[in-house]
């Protein structure tokens, strides 16, 4: 969860929704009269740090309640803006007047649907996120992944080793600790280790 992330998202212009994505109820529709140049200027303006207000439909907790639980009850509470970082945001495809696709590299805690909504606000026509694919988390990239059904097929042939990463590689950014066998009992019971 602490790693930077990368996404591909489709921004749908002219329609705002309650959830900031295509699953929500429509709040407002507006005419769309923006050019590719205007879109590019607005999208690139979000690169860097910006203050983002988390959406009501999120798992963030306020006073012990998840925001989406409150939203489902028809309640809206004030949310504090949080600093997020957009490392890069590139437009990869235009289907104007209503759609374009962005490739976003961002910090943890960034809500892409809120970014899409904020882009729509900046363009003056509103927007929501039509679809989303997470393409990278830290060192893990979707181009090096397989589906669970593909993994099941590989298991039948006993051929999973070329696709499964060793546990040491997954946690390579964490320090290694070697424990004497006599201390295993304490370690397995969750006791703190001394260095």
N, C-alpha and C positions, 0 to 999 in steps of 0.2 A: 504493500500500500504506500510505502514511502518513495517509490520509484517514479521517475517521470514517465509519461505515457504518450502514445500517439494514436490518433483516430482518423478515420475517414467518415465524414458526415455530409448529408445532403441538407442544404438550407432551402426551405420553402418560403418564398416571399409572399406577402400580402395577406397572410392568415396568422393570427395569434391564437394560442390555445391555453387552456387552464394548466396543462402539465408541461408546456413549452415543447412538446413533441406531438407526433401524429396521433397518439392515443387519447389526447385530451379533447374536451369540448371546445368548440370554436367560441372565442370571445369576440373577435372583431375581424372583419375582412376589409381590405383597402385595395385600391387600384395600384398597380405596380408600373412605374415609369422611370426605371433606372437603367443606366447603361453599364456595360462591362467595366468601363473605366471608373465609374462612380463606385461600383461594387468593389473593385480591386483596391481603390483608395481607402474605403471604409474597412475592409477586411485587414489590410496591412496595418491600419492604425491600431489594431488590437495587439500587435506584436509587442512584447515587453510586459511589464507589470501592469495590472489593472485591478481595480476593486470590483469584485463580483458579488452580487447578492444571491445566496443559495436559493434554489427554487423551493416552493412549498412542498412539492412532491419529491421529497428526498428523505434519506434515512437519518439525516442530522437530528439530534435530540435537543429540545428546548424544555427545560424543567422536567426532564425524564421522559418526555413524550416524543416519539418520532414525528417529524414534520408531516410526513404523508398520512399518518393516522389523524392528525388534526385537520389536514386538508380534506380527507374523506368525510369528516364531520361537518364540512362547510366552513371551517374556521380558517382565518388567516392571521398569522402572528408576525410581528416585526422581526426581521432577520438582519443581523449586522453584516455589512459588506466585508468580504475577506480578500486579502491580497492574493492573487494568483498570477502565474507567469505563463504567457504564451511565447514559447521559444521560436516557433515558426508557424505560419498559417499561409498555405498556398492554395489557390483556386486551381483545381485540376480539370474541371468540366463545367461548361455553361449550358443550361437548357432554359434560356430566357423565354418568356418574361418571368417565370416563377421559380425556377430551380437553378442552383449551382452546387458543386461539390467542393468541399475543402479538405485538405490534409493538414491536421493540427498536431503539433508537438507541444506538450504543456506540462506544467507542474502537477503534482498530486493535488487533489482537492478541487480541480477545475471541473465545472459542469459544462459539457459541450452544448447541451440544449440551451443553457442560459447564454452561452456565447452566441449561438444562433439567434436567440431572441434579442440580445443586445445589438447584434449586427442589423437586425430588422429595425430596431428603434433608431439607430444611427442613420439608416437609409430613409427613414420616415414612412415606411410602408408596412412595418411589422414583419415578423417571420416566426417560424418554428422549425424544429429539427425533424425532418421527414424520416431519416434513418441514420443508423450509426453502426460502425464496426471498429472495435478496438484492434489496432494493428500491431501495437508494441507496448510492452511494459518492461522497463529496464532493459536487460539484454535479451528478453524473449520476444521474438518477432513472429508474426503470423505466417511468414513465408517458410519458416522452419517447423510448422506444426502440421498435425494430421487430425482428422476427426476421430471421435470415439469408435465409430463403426469401422473405420480403417484400422484402428488399433486392434479391434476384435478380430478382424481378418488376419492381421499379422500374428496374433496370439495362436490362431489355429495352426499356423505354419511354424510356430516357435521362433518367430523372427522379429521380436520387439526390441532387441538390444540396440539396433542401429537407430532407433527413434527415441528411446527413453534415455534421459540424461542421468548420469550418476549423481547421487545426493550431494557429493562434495562439490560438484559444479554448480548446483542450484544455490548453495549457500557459500559460494566462493568469496563473497565480500565480507563474511563474518569471520572473526578470529577462531582458530582451532584451539581446542582444549583437550589435553590428554590426561586421563584420569587413571590412577592405579586401580587395579581390579578390586582391591579391598574397599575402595570408595564407591563402587558401583551402586551398592544398596542405598547410600545417601543421595547419590545423584538421581537415581530412579524414583526416589520418594520426594523429589523437588527441593532438596536442601540446597542452600547457597554454597557455592564453591569458593574457596580462598585461592588467590593466585599464587 
